[in-house]
Amino acid sequence: MLLPAASIATINAPSAEVVPATVLPPEPDPTEGVQASIPHALPPLYSAFHNLELHLPQQNWTQSRPGSHEKFFFVAGHTRALGWGNAVQEHILNAYLAYKAGRSFVFGNFTWNDDGSLYTDYDGTGKMIPSQIPYAALLRGPIVGDRFPEGDNSPLAVSRDYFDHLCPTKLELVRGDIHANLSSPNSVAAITEKWSSILMGLDEPCVQSAQASGPIYTHHDVFGVRTSLLDVWPDLKRSPIITQFGWSPLVELAFDTNRELFCSSTSDQPPLSGLPFTTNAERYTVIPGLMVIHVRRGDYETHCRTLAMWSEDFVSVNAFPEMMDPFVVPPHEEWGNNTPENVEIYRRRCLPTIEEIAQKVAEVRASPAARGVRRLYIMTNARQEYIRELESALWEAGEWEMISSSRDLVLTWEQKFVSHAVDSLVAQRAQVLLGNGFSTLTSNAVMMRMANGFPTDSTRFW
């Protein structure tokens, strides 16, 4: 089961003893502190996936301290209480940093709440979500402890639990101290080089960033700055962090179960679940005839205005200069405020109306990149009533073989709480993606499309 953050720190064997070979850290009782009658509607705790992380073959639980060849790095201030897109973009760069530093990447959980709770009331809405989800339920590859390609002898990633087991005491590095003299504070290459050079110069095996320092790669310095990833991208996309990036068996099974929504009935593409993993590019090939559009609603009904108030740019790779439909931040005079005209510019690019969506879909569908597109998948968090209205407008605007949305996915209870990853997989493989440039959920799909050689003109934005 999923370990609450408060419990993680307790999984330390005494440093002077050796744990018997058959003994793994005990998993906490999910019913401890919870009333005996747990409603079935409570979210899953992903026990099997957490257990997989505990049993990674590189983790030798008979040790009570790091071996002479072992060095670890954990970003203790990783993103919390933000969405999946924010977490995974940071997770990728953290893993890349550890890889460049020649240390085992220590990964924790996708964390909404680390107060020790099993479940969290999402933003006070009454909707219960898992406080944390093991990354193995979402991803596969070296980023969660799988092996690097043959010939790459880089140290393998380990779980936070194992790190705490071997390292009851850690050396902490403070982000502010390391970034104080950066020549290019908005350059991922410069940030990574500074951290990796410091880490490579340390003999201490147990190193983490200070939790109070927050993330190493922040929105303010990196993901919200259009040039920040340009210098590191050629190396990052060739690194095994990207080339061996994959989606978990749970996510891929959800894709296979719902493949009739994405793939033509005549498609000869085999189910992902039956294929051995090779590389990101070989596994997640284009789905011919599929257009995916990202229609964000819910929190974006207020968030888009906030973006305008602070004159935010497109995020991450969405702002790369070669991308179609570029966004130009309109001139502004005051941070935290903006003109009605500028707010409307943001609204059109961030929260288009149904009419504007239908018009843009028709425009993109008429482009050469969309030749042969017959199916439309709407990646969305919108309510059913809105989706029905949108689908009606899209049917009227053109002929389709099928229109479906995130709400049509048939999911198990475990898959339901990782459905954002299922959407990401579909968006990554679409013949054409029409995304939201301000969204990290879009940008993560765009990153994989770029890395896997999808044509630039097959990725568009509102």
Secondary structure, DSSP 8 states (H G I E B T S, - for coil): ----HHHHTT----TTS---TT-------TTTTS-SS--TTS----HHHHHHHHT-TT--TT-SS--TT--EEEETT---SS-HHHHHHHHHHHHHHHHHHTSEEEE-EEES--SS-SEEEGGGSS-EEESEEEGGGTEESGGGT----TT------EEHHHHHHH-SS-EEE-HHHHHTT-S-TT-HHHHHHHHHHHHHT---SEEEE-GGG--SS-IIIIITSTTTTTTTHHHHHHSHHHHT-EE-HHHHHHHHHTHHHHS-TT-----GGGS----HHHHS--EEEEEEEEE--TTHHHHHHHHHHTT----GGGG-TTSSS-------SSTT---HHHHHHHHHHHS--HHHHHHHHHHHHTSGGGTT--EEEEEE---HHHHHHHHHHHHHHS--SEEEEGGG----HHHHTTHHHHHHHHHHHEEEEEE-TT-HHHHHHHHHHHHTT--GGGEEE-
